[in-house]
Amino acid sequence: MAMKRIGIVVGGGPAPGTNAAIAAAVIEAVKLGCTPIGFHDGFHFLAQRYTDEQHEMTIEEVSRAHLAGGVILGASRTDVGADTALLRNAVDALRKLAIDALVAIGGDDLVRSVWAVDQESGGRIRVVLLPKSIDNDLAIPSHVPTLGFETARHVGVQLVKNLMEDARTSGRWYLGVTMGRPTGHLTLGIGKAVSATCTIIPEEFGAGYARLADVADIVEGSIIKRRAMGKAYGVAILSEALVERFDPKEVAELEDVDRDAQGNIRVTEVDLGRKVIHEVTLRLERRGIKVSVVDKTIGYELRCAPPLPMEAEYARDLGYAAVRHLVAGGHSAVVTMRNGAPRPIALADCADRATGKGLRRAVDPQSEDYRVARRYMVRLEKSDFSDEEWVNKLAAAGGMSPQQLRDHFARLL
């Protein structure tokens, strides 16, 4: 059966390049004789069986949208895969509108909804997903970035670069807490590119709980090491996802903090930066060391930025490839690119078979990528304690005796 009507839906948070992907899908659909239908605010209205929150999209509408930030269709985190009634409503609405296929643009939050639509419709509504996430955490091949990551990292680097210059000029420390959960890709990507003093991500703590004291140890050690090097300033970058690794008993606010549509803690509600600053400055002040530390959240500024040229190009490739794949009879796939050519992978390979939720890829602390990043950070390492003269300098910089220094950071080392 010939494909006539292709729906376009955006899920999750905004990400640079989304409009370019929408535009490319619309243009290619029209050129191939299909009618592109843009759904407003993701699955939000479809989940209520509303069929009027959509419109037929035109080339004129999107012809200059590829370098615009934000999402021209709007987006939502409504997960129809989590509720049978919402799923039936969405599929019924899509059928009523005679939608033959769906181009879904989103990350791990959207995988379950898209897969559920495919299953509920019995494959009669073909689906493809374009991997969009500034977090870069969808479980696609490791060398393939998710749409929006590179631009978000670029904007983050510019912000942190300014903080680094302010830190040097004013002789203070900045503690930046970067958006991105539950992985540390964005935080590490920003910290590595800008050469921040140190960068802390959840993956370095393994599978178990991390503690506020562990994070404070790293930041305090970095401050002391910089002081021993004659530098009274620096910038430490923390992933907001660290909060999700804390034992809830340790972070009192977690009992009352809001959760998102998927039940995840809204980590921005927990003031990680202030907690770490309080712990670190209190320790130093007890030893007679006064350090000025300012916290800065690096978050929503990253999501709706205009895409970098390479990201806009990548997005257009994805949108083009998605429509071509559907018209050629493909379905239930995540569209990726490799060496400039489309490489669809099975949607099922990106989902947890039991829950349907999108699988995530984490930063590998054993990878060369992480080892290089760590190599250029200023953090206390085991090697710092092998030279007695250097240990004496570190101890003096931290207001401790050499033995007190060893005892204090024994847990870190």
C-alpha positions in Angstrom: 0.0 0.0 0.0 1.4 3.4 -1.0 2.3 5.7 1.8 0.2 8.9 1.8 0.4 10.6 5.2 3.5 10.8 7.5 3.1 12.2 11.0 6.0 14.1 12.8 6.1 14.1 16.6 8.7 15.5 19.0 9.2 14.1 22.5 11.4 15.0 25.4 13.2 18.3 25.9 14.2 20.7 23.2 17.5 20.1 21.5 19.4 22.1 18.8 18.9 20.8 15.3 15.3 19.5 15.9 13.8 22.0 13.5 16.3 21.1 10.8 15.2 17.4 11.2 11.5 18.4 11.0 12.2 20.6 7.9 14.1 17.9 6.1 11.3 15.3 6.8 8.7 17.7 5.6 10.5 18.6 2.4 11.4 15.0 1.5 7.8 13.8 2.2 6.3 16.4 -0.1 8.9 15.7 -2.8 8.0 12.0 -2.6 4.3 12.7 -2.9 3.3 12.3 0.8 1.5 14.7 3.1 3.5 15.6 6.2 1.4 16.1 9.4 3.0 18.0 12.3 1.6 17.1 15.7 1.7 19.8 18.3 3.4 19.2 21.7 4.5 15.6 21.1 2.1 12.9 22.3 0.3 15.3 24.7 -2.8 15.8 22.7 -2.8 12.5 20.9 -2.9 10.8 24.4 -6.2 12.5 24.9 -7.4 11.3 21.5 -7.5 14.9 20.2 -7.2 15.1 16.5 -7.3 18.9 16.0 -3.9 19.7 17.5 -2.0 19.0 14.2 -1.6 20.6 10.8 -0.5 19.8 7.3 3.0 21.1 7.0 4.4 22.8 3.9 7.8 23.4 2.4 7.2 27.2 2.7 6.6 26.8 6.4 9.9 25.0 7.1 12.2 26.3 4.3 14.1 28.6 6.7 13.7 26.6 9.9 16.8 24.5 9.7 19.0 27.0 11.6 16.4 28.0 14.2 16.5 27.0 17.8 13.7 25.6 19.8 11.0 23.3 18.3 8.5 24.7 15.9 6.0 21.9 16.7 6.5 22.0 20.5 7.4 18.9 22.5 6.3 17.0 25.6 7.3 14.2 27.8 4.0 12.4 27.6 4.7 8.7 27.6 1.8 6.8 26.0 3.7 3.6 26.4 3.3 3.8 30.1 -0.5 3.7 30.1 -2.7 1.4 28.1 -5.6 4.0 27.9 -3.3 6.7 26.7 -1.7 4.4 24.1 -5.1 3.4 22.7 -6.2 7.0 22.5 -3.0 7.9 20.6 -3.3 5.1 18.2 -7.0 5.7 17.6 -6.3 9.4 16.9 -3.5 8.5 14.5 -5.8 6.0 12.7 -8.6 8.6 12.5 -6.2 11.0 10.8 -5.2 8.2 8.4 -1.5 8.4 9.5 0.5 5.7 7.7 3.8 6.4 9.4 5.4 8.4 12.1 8.7 10.2 12.3 9.4 10.6 16.0 12.2 12.8 17.1 13.5 12.2 20.7 15.7 10.2 23.0 15.3 7.4 25.5 12.1 8.9 27.0 10.4 8.6 23.6 11.5 5.0 22.7 8.8 3.3 24.8 6.0 5.4 23.3 7.1 4.9 19.7 7.6 1.1 20.2 4.2 0.9 21.9 2.5 2.6 18.9 4.2 0.2 16.6 3.0 -2.8 18.6 -0.5 -1.5 19.3 -1.1 -0.7 15.7 0.2 -4.1 14.6 2.8 -2.4 12.4 0.1 -0.7 10.4 1.6 2.6 11.6 5.2 2.4 10.6 7.6 4.2 13.0 11.1 5.5 12.9 12.9 7.4 15.6 15.5 10.1 15.1 17.9 10.1 18.1 17.7 13.5 19.7 19.2 14.3 23.1 21.6 16.8 24.4 22.6 14.2 27.0 24.0 11.9 24.2 22.9 8.9 26.1 20.6 6.9 23.8 21.9 3.4 23.3 23.0 3.8 19.6 26.5 2.9 18.4 29.1 4.6 20.6 30.7 6.7 17.8 27.3 8.2 16.8 26.3 11.4 18.7 22.6 12.1 19.4 21.1 15.1 17.7 21.7 18.3 19.8 24.7 17.1 21.8 27.4 18.9 19.9 25.6 22.3 19.9 24.7 22.0 23.6 28.3 21.2 24.3 29.5 24.1 22.3 27.2 26.6 24.1 28.3 25.0 27.5 32.0 25.5 26.5 31.4 29.2 25.8 29.7 29.7 29.2 32.4 27.8 31.1 35.2 29.6 29.2 33.8 32.9 30.4 33.7 31.5 34.0 37.3 30.4 33.7 38.4 33.9 32.7 36.3 35.4 35.6 37.9 33.0 38.0 41.4 33.9 36.9 40.6 37.7 37.0 38.9 37.7 40.4 40.9 34.9 42.1 37.9 32.8 43.0 36.5 29.4 42.2 33.4 28.5 40.3 31.4 25.3 40.7 29.3 24.7 37.6 26.5 22.1 37.7 25.7 20.9 34.2 22.4 19.6 32.9 22.3 16.0 31.9 20.9 12.8 33.5 21.5 10.1 34.3 24.9 10.0 32.4 27.8 12.4 32.3 28.4 12.7 28.6 27.5 16.4 28.4 29.4 17.3 31.5 32.5 15.5 30.4 32.2 16.8 26.9 32.1 20.4 28.1 34.8 20.0 30.8 37.2 18.2 28.4 36.8 20.6 25.5 37.2 23.7 27.7 39.9 22.2 29.9 38.1 22.9 33.1 40.1 22.4 36.3 38.2 19.2 37.1 35.1 17.5 36.0 33.0 15.0 38.0 30.5 12.6 36.5 28.5 9.8 38.1 30.1 7.0 36.1 33.4 7.4 37.9 31.8 6.1 41.1 30.8 2.7 39.7 27.5 1.1 40.2 27.0 1.9 43.8 26.0 5.0 45.8 28.1 8.1 45.7 28.2 10.4 48.7 28.2 14.1 49.0 31.5 13.7 51.0 33.0 11.9 48.0 32.3 14.8 45.6 33.4 17.3 48.3 36.7 15.3 48.6 37.4 15.7 44.9 36.6 19.4 44.8 38.5 20.1 48.0 41.5 18.1 46.7 41.5 20.1 43.5 41.4 23.4 45.3 44.3 22.3 47.6 46.4 21.1 44.6 45.8 24.3 42.7 46.9 26.3 45.8 50.1 24.2 46.0 50.7 25.1 42.4 50.3 28.8 43.2 46.8 29.1 41.7 44.1 30.4 44.0 41.3 30.0 41.4 39.7 27.4 39.2 36.5 25.9 37.7 35.0 22.6 38.7 32.2 21.1 36.6 29.8 18.7 38.2 27.1 16.6 36.5 23.6 17.2 38.0 23.1 13.4 37.6 25.4 12.9 40.6 22.3 13.6 42.8 20.7 10.4 41.5 23.7 8.4 42.8 23.3 9.8 46.4 21.7 7.7 49.1 18.3 9.4 49.5 18.8 9.4 53.3 21.8 11.7 52.8 19.9 14.3 50.7 16.9 15.3 52.8 15.2 17.3 50.0 14.8 14.2 47.9 11.8 13.2 50.0 9.8 16.2 48.7 11.3 17.0 45.4 9.2 16.9 42.2 9.5 14.1 39.8 9.1 14.2 36.0 6.7 12.2 33.9 8.9 9.1 33.9 9.2 9.2 37.8 12.8 10.5 37.8 13.9 13.0 40.4 14.0 16.5 39.0 17.6 16.9 39.8 17.5 20.6 39.2 15.3 20.9 42.4 18.3 19.7 44.5 20.9 22.4 45.0 24.0 20.3 44.4 26.3 23.2 43.9 25.4 24.9 47.2 25.6 21.6 49.1 29.1 20.9 47.8 30.3 24.5 48.3 29.0 24.5 51.9 30.8 21.3 52.7 34.1 22.3 51.1 34.3 25.8 52.4 33.4 24.7 55.9 36.3 22.2 55.9 38.8 24.7 54.7 37.6 27.5 57.0 38.1 25.1 60.0 41.7 25.0 59.0 42.0 28.8 58.5 41.7 28.8 54.7 39.3 31.3 53.1 38.2 30.4 49.6 35.6 32.2 47.5 33.4 29.7 45.6 30.5 30.6 43.5 28.0 28.1 42.1 26.6 28.3 38.6 23.9 26.2 36.9 24.6 25.4 33.3 21.3 24.1 32.0 18.4 25.5 30.0 20.7 27.9 28.1 21.9 24.8 26.1 18.6 23.4 24.8 17.1 25.9 22.4 20.3 27.3 20.9 20.5 27.6 17.1 22.4 24.5 15.9 26.0 24.6 14.7 26.3 24.2 10.9 27.5 20.6 11.3 24.5 19.8 13.6 22.1 21.4 11.2 23.6 19.3 8.4 23.4 16.1 10.5 19.8 16.8 11.4 18.8 17.3 7.7 20.5 14.0 6.8 18.5 12.3 9.6 15.2 13.8 8.5 15.8 13.0 4.9 16.9 9.4 5.7 13.9 8.8 8.0 11.3 9.6 5.3 13.2 7.7 2.6 13.4 4.7 4.9 9.7 4.7 5.6 8.7 5.2 1.9 11.0 2.3 1.0 9.0 0.0 3.4 11.2 0.3 6.4 9.8 0.5 9.9 10.5 0.1 13.6 13.9 1.6 13.3 16.2 4.2 14.8 17.9 6.2 12.0 21.6 6.9 12.4 24.3 8.0 10.1 27.7 6.5 9.5 30.4 7.8 7.2 27.8 10.1 5.7 25.3 7.3 4.9 22.1 6.3 6.6 22.4 3.3 9.0 19.0 2.3 10.4 19.2 0.1 13.5 16.3 -1.9 15.0 14.2 0.1 17.5 14.0 -3.1 19.6 17.8 -3.0 20.0 17.5 0.4 21.7 14.8 -0.7 24.1 14.6 -2.8 27.3 12.5 -5.8 26.3 10.8 -6.0 29.6 9.8 -2.4 30.1 10.0 -0.9 26.7 12.0 2.0 28.0 14.9 3.3 26.0 18.3 1.8 26.8 21.0 4.3 27.7 24.7 4.3 27.1 26.9 5.6 29.9 30.4 7.1 29.8 33.0 4.3 30.1 35.5 5.3 32.7 37.9 2.7 31.2 37.8 4.3 27.7 40.6 6.2 26.2 38.2 9.2 25.9 37.7 9.3 29.6 41.4 8.6 30.4 42.5 11.6 28.3 40.0 13.8 30.0 41.1 12.7 33.5 44.8 13.1 32.6 44.4 16.8 32.1 42.3 17.5 35.2 43.8 18.9 38.3 42.8 16.4 41.0 44.6 14.7 43.8 45.9 11.3 42.6 47.9 8.5 44.2 51.0 9.8 42.4 50.7 13.0 44.3 51.6 11.2 47.5 54.8 9.5 46.3 57.0 12.6 46.6 57.5 13.9 50.2 58.4 17.4 49.1 55.2 17.7 47.1 53.2 16.2 49.9 54.6 18.9 52.2 53.5 21.5 49.8 50.0 20.0 49.5 49.7 19.8 53.2 50.7 23.4 53.7 48.2 24.5 51.0 45.5 22.6 52.8 46.3 23.8 56.3 47.3 20.3 57.5 50.3 18.2 58.4 51.5 15.7 55.9 50.0 12.8 57.9 46.7 14.7 58.3 46.6 15.2 54.5 47.1 11.4 54.0 44.5 10.5 56.5 42.0 13.1 55.2 42.2 11.9 51.6 42.7 8.2 52.3 39.1 7.6 51.2 39.6 9.4 47.9 42.8 7.6 47.1 
